């Protein structure tokens, strides 16, 4: 009779879980789709990559690196005067998820044909002669935040800057703390569309120092060119594209990844131990022990862990691996508490053997289910 009751209870719980998933899944899907659209939207993000990425330090031909080359959405106009841009990274530091920023220390230089541009420092009104201002006077850094640009050399045909400060980065935190990212450092011309000035990447001379980022591993940076399209001409009726404007840019990317095992264990060790302590309440005797104190204490420990991890992330960050692990632990603690209450009530009714049987059964069910869910979350996220 008891086995039939347990089987019926399990079947009802399984059917209830399926009903909940069927009813909730579409709403969760729409919510995650809204989050994805919100993260990908924004002005000036219509970028056409030119599929010419070069890993710095690898001087092989670009065509040899692209296994499946494809045509860009918009090629650079041949009429634009070329300006070569290079970078040498000295240091990357202060990666801040909560603020969405990282600090950079680099040298940036530019080369151009002095006959096709005005000399550095020329006034904007001088462009009426038909030549654009020197690219070193119109250079812009995308996402710059408290950036100090110190000119070192400015002469016809060549300029060099020391760039130190903070760059905004839109981190994808869905897999935190098993995440990996690509830091972007983009340079565009702030005044001249790409039919006047087009950027080229000085991949041969660009590179990076042997710097370290605390808690992270980084791969070799890469460089590529792109065209950013804006659905406005900024009031400039001379632009040939009507209501659109296109600006050439050079993008430098630095792939970074967590020191995964150490950082993951550091963040989740307290969470896992707290959940295990809650489960231990199902294997201790009722007499002389406050079994409900185990899951209650674990509940506060998991809440503290969630607060500590949440303080390192943006307030409205999408659900991460750490968040799903916390939700799973909350569910386990709730299930353990309900089992304890049921077991205590049966014990008070004078049936200690049945009380122990319930404890053993649910310990064997909840523990492997929890471990399996943790593995699935880490692998499938």
N, C-alpha and C positions, 0 to 999 in steps of 0.2 A: 504493500500500500504506500509506504514511504517513497519507494523508488518511482512509483507512478505519479505521486504528487510532485516530486522534483522534476520529472520529465515534463509534466504538464506546465509547471512554472517556467522551465527553460524554454519550452515552445512558445508560450505566451510572450515571454521577454524578447525572444528572437523576432516574432512577428511585430511586436511593438517597435523594436529597433528599426526594422525595415520600413514601417509606416512613417516613423520620424524622419528617416533618411530621405524617403521619397518626397515628403512634404517640405523638408528644410533645404535639401540640396539645390533646387532651382533658385531659391532666394540667396543662398550662399554664393552660387555661381554668378548671379547678377551683381552681388555686392563686390566680389573679387574683380569682376569685369569693370565695374565703376572705378575701383581702386586703380586698376591697370591703366584705364583711360586718363584718370586724373594725374597719374605719375608721368604719362607720356605726352600730355598736352602742354601747351605753352607757346608763347610768341617766339618766332624766329627759329623753330626747331625743325623746319622742313629742309633737311640736309640731303644733298646728293653727293654720295661718296664717289671718288674717282677710281676706286679699286686699284690703287697703286701703293698700298702699304708696304713699307720696308722696315724690317727689324734692324735697329741701329747696331752696328758692329758686324753686320752681314752684308757684304758689298756685292753679292750676286745680283744678277739682273732682276728687275721687278717681274718680268714675265715668267721667270723661272720659279718665283715664289708663289704666284697665283695659280693654283691648280685648276680652278674654274673661273677664268676671267669673264666678267660681264660688262656690258656697256653701261656707263653712268647715265643717270636720268638727264643730266644736262652737262655737256662738255664745256670747258673753258673757251670763251671766244678768243680767236687768234689775234684780234686787234689789241688786246690788252697788253700793256708793257709789262714784261716779266720782272719779278722781284724774288730773289732766292732768300729763304728763311732757314736758319739753323738754330740748334739749341744744344747746350751742354748742361746736364743736370748735375748739380753739386749735392743736393740733399732734398729728401722728402720726409716730412715729419708731421706730428700733431694731427693725425687722422681722427676727426671728430664726427662720429655718426650723428650725435644729437644736433649739432649745428650744421651738418652737411658740408664740411670744409676740410681742407688739408693745406699744410704749409709747404711752400716750394722755395728753393734757392737755386737759381740757374743763370746762365749767361745766354743771351739771345743776340743773334747778329743778322744783318741783312746785307745783301749785295744786289746792285741794280746797275743798269746802263745809265751813267750820268747824263748822257745826251738826250735821254727820253724823259727826264724828270727835272724839275726845278731844283736848285741847290738846297740843302737842308737849312731850315730856318726861314724860308721864303714865305711871304704873306699870302693868304688865300686869294687875294685879289689878283695876284700875279698869274693865276691859272688862266686868265683871259688870253694869254699869249698862245695857249694851245697845249701846254705841257702841264701834267699833274704835279702836285707837290711831292716832295721826296717821301717814299714810303716810311722812312723813320719818323716823319712828323705826323703820320696818320695811322700808325700802328695801334691796334687795340687788342686787349686780352679778354677773352670771353669768360664770364663768370668771375672776374677779378673782384676780390673783397679785401680791402685794406692792403693794396699792392703797392710796393715802392719800386718804381722804375728809375734806375740811376743811369743816365747816359755816360758811357765811357769814351766812345769815339763817335763823332759825327762829321763826316766829310763826304764830298760828292762821290757817290757810288758805293759807300760802305758806312755802316753804323753798327755799334755794339752796345748792349745794355746789360746791367746787372739787375736781375729781377728777383725780389724777395717779398714774400707776403703770403696771403691766404687766397685760395681758389675755391669757389663753390663746386661741389660735386653731388650729383643725384645718386646716392648709394642705393643699390638694390639689396635689401636686407631680408629677403624671404628665407634665405638659408642660414641666417645668423643662429648660432656661432660657428657654423661650418661654411661660412661664406668666402667668396673670393670676388675681387673687384678689379676694375680697370680705371685708373685715375686719368683724367683728360686735362690736357693743357692746350687750349686752342688760341690761335692768333689770326685776326682778321684785319682788313683795312676798314677803318671807321668812316671814311669819306668817299672813296672811289669804288663804284661798282666794277664787276669783273671785266666789263668791256673796256675799262680804262687801265686797271691794274690787276694782274693775275699773279698769284703766289705759286712758287715752286719750292719744294723741300730740298734742303741741302743735307741729304742723308749721308753723304760721304764724310762730311766733317762733324756731323752731330754725334752725340754719344752721352755717356753718363759716367760719373765717378763711382767708385766702389763704396757706396753709402749703404747704411743699414737703417731699417725701419723697425723700431722696437715692437716685437710681437708679430711681425709680418715677414714673409719672404717675397721678394720681387724678382720678376723676370726682366729680360732686356727690353728697354723701351722701343717703340716703333713710331714711325712718322708717315703721314699720308696727307694728301690734299683733298679738299672738298669745296663745294659751293653751297652756301646757305641762302635760301630764298625767303624773302619777306613779302607778304601779300599787300604791299604798299610801296609807293615810290617816294615816300617821305616828303611829298610836295614838290619834288624835282621833276618838272615837266620835260626836261631834256633826256630823261632816261628812255631808251628805245623799247623797253618792255611794257610800257603803258602803266598799269596799276601795280606792277611787281618790280622788285629790285633784287639783284643777285650780287652777293659779295663773296670773293674768293677767300679761302682760309687754309691754314696748315694746322693739323691736329697731331699732337704728340700723346701717346698712350703708354702708361706704365702699369702692366699687370701686377697685382699683388694678391697674396693668399694668406690665410691664417696659418699659424703653426698649429695645425688642427687638433691633434690629440691632446696636447698640453692645455690649450685654451679651452677646449670643450670640457675636459675633466675639471678644470678649475671652476668653470661656471656651473656645471651640473652636479658636482659631487655632493653638495649639501642637499640639493633637490632629491637625488636618488636615495641618499641615506635616510632622509626624512620620510620618504614614501615607504622604504623598507621597514622603518620603525613602526609605522602605522600597521603594516601587514603582520609584524611580529605580535601584535596584540591578539591575533587569532590562534597563536600557538602557546600562549601562557595560560596558566590556570586562573579561574575566576576568583578563587579564594585568596584574600590578602593582597590583591592587586587591583588598582583602579584601571581596568582595561580601557575605558573610554578616554583616559588621559593620554594614551598613546596617539590616537588619531587627532585629538585636539591639539596636542603639542606639535604634531607633524603639520597640521593645518597652518599654524602660525609660522613655522619654519619655511614652508613653501611660499607663503605670502611674502615673507622677508626676502626670499630668493627672487621672486618675481619683481619686487620693488627695486632690488639692486640691479638686476639685468635691465629693467625698464628705464632706469636712470641714465643708462649709456646709449639709449636709442631715442629717436625723435618721438614727441608725445603722440603723434598720429601715424606712427609707422605701421605698415601692413603686418599681419600675423607672421611671426617667424617660427623657426624650429623650436626655439626656446619657449615661445608662447604656447605652442601645441604640447610640449612636454609638461608645462605647468598645468594646462587644462587637463591632461591625462592624469596627472598626480592628484588634482582636486577631485576628479571622478573616482579614483581609487580610494581616496580617504573617505569620501562620502559612502561608497559601497561598503568599506570596512566598518564604518560607524553603524550603518544599518544592520549589518550582520551581527555586530556586537550587541546591539539593542535586542535583536530577535533572540540571540543566544542567551542573554541574561534573563529575558522573560521566560524562556523555556526552563532555565535553571531554577528560577523562583517557583515555577509550577511543580518542581520536584522530579525533574527528568534530566539528571546530569549527563547520562550517556548520550541522549539525543542532542543535548547542547554541544558536547564535544564533537559529535559527528557533523553537525552543521559547521562548526569552526573548521574542521579538517577539510570538508568538502569545498567550502568557499575559498579557503587558502589555496587549495590546489587549482581552483578555477581562476581566481583574480590574479595571482602572481604571474603565471605564464602569459595570461592575456595582457597584463600591463607591460611585461618585457617585450612581447611581440609588437604591441602598439608603439613602443619607443623605437624599436628597430625600424618599423615601417615608416614612422615619421622622419627619421634621420635619412633613410634611403630614398623615400619617394618625394620628399619636399622639394 
